[in-house]
Amino acid sequence: MTFKAMFKFFFLSTSDATVIAQSLSPEIQHKIPKSTVIFTIDKKTFTLTIQSEDLSSLRAACNSYLRWIQTALSVKQLV
């Protein structure tokens, strides 16, 4: 069985969505075990999709990526 979670983030500009995507790209290139992560940008919308073989792996991947997004947003506000 495959589990899936999708998160959509709406930004004020396309460049804001792109900054978040760029900050996450190194993490996406390092694969989390048992999980597949895909992100897309459509204008001002950043979509993160995580698929996993089991529920605990999905939860762990969601927690990691959401925390990284929160960190990137916090840094962006400071700069």
C-alpha positions as CSV (number, residue, x, y, z in Angstrom):
1,M,0.0,0.0,0.0
2,T,1.2,3.5,-0.8
3,F,0.4,6.5,1.3
4,K,0.4,10.1,-0.1
5,A,0.3,13.6,1.4
6,M,0.0,16.8,-0.6
7,F,0.7,20.3,0.7
8,K,-0.1,23.5,-1.3
9,F,1.5,26.8,-0.3
10,F,0.2,30.1,-1.8
11,F,2.7,33.0,-2.0
12,L,2.4,36.6,-2.9
13,S,4.8,36.2,-5.9
14,T,6.3,33.6,-8.1
15,S,9.7,34.5,-6.9
16,D,8.7,33.7,-3.3
17,A,7.6,30.2,-4.4
18,T,10.8,29.8,-6.4
19,V,13.0,30.7,-3.4
20,I,11.3,28.0,-1.2
21,A,11.7,25.4,-4.0
22,Q,15.4,26.3,-4.4
23,S,16.0,26.0,-0.7
24,L,14.4,22.6,-0.6
25,S,16.1,21.2,-3.7
26,P,19.2,19.9,-1.9
27,E,17.0,18.0,0.5
28,I,14.9,16.5,-2.3
29,Q,18.1,15.3,-4.0
30,H,19.0,13.4,-0.8
31,K,16.3,10.8,-0.8
32,I,14.5,10.0,2.4
33,P,14.3,6.2,2.8
34,K,11.0,4.6,1.7
35,S,9.7,8.0,0.4
36,T,9.3,9.8,-2.9
37,V,9.1,13.6,-2.9
38,I,8.0,15.8,-5.8
39,F,7.5,19.5,-5.9
40,T,6.0,21.8,-8.5
41,I,5.6,25.5,-8.9
42,D,2.6,26.9,-10.8
43,K,2.8,30.7,-10.7
44,K,2.5,31.7,-7.0
45,T,1.6,28.1,-5.8
46,F,4.2,25.7,-4.5
47,T,3.0,22.1,-4.2
48,L,4.8,19.4,-2.3
49,T,3.8,15.8,-2.7
50,I,5.2,13.0,-0.6
51,Q,4.5,9.3,-1.2
52,S,5.6,6.5,1.1
53,E,5.5,2.8,1.5
54,D,4.3,3.0,5.1
55,L,2.5,5.5,7.3
56,S,5.4,6.1,9.7
57,S,7.8,6.9,6.8
58,L,5.2,9.3,5.4
59,R,4.8,11.1,8.8
60,A,8.6,11.4,9.2
61,A,9.0,12.8,5.7
62,C,6.2,15.3,6.2
63,N,7.6,16.5,9.4
64,S,11.0,17.0,7.9
65,Y,9.9,18.9,4.8
66,L,7.4,21.0,6.7
67,R,10.1,22.0,9.2
68,W,12.5,22.9,6.3
69,I,9.8,25.0,4.7
70,Q,9.1,26.8,8.0
71,T,12.9,27.4,8.4
72,A,13.2,28.8,4.9
73,L,10.2,31.1,5.4
74,S,11.7,32.3,8.7
75,V,15.0,33.1,7.0
76,K,13.3,34.8,4.1
77,Q,11.5,37.1,6.6
78,L,14.7,38.1,8.2
79,V,16.5,38.9,5.0
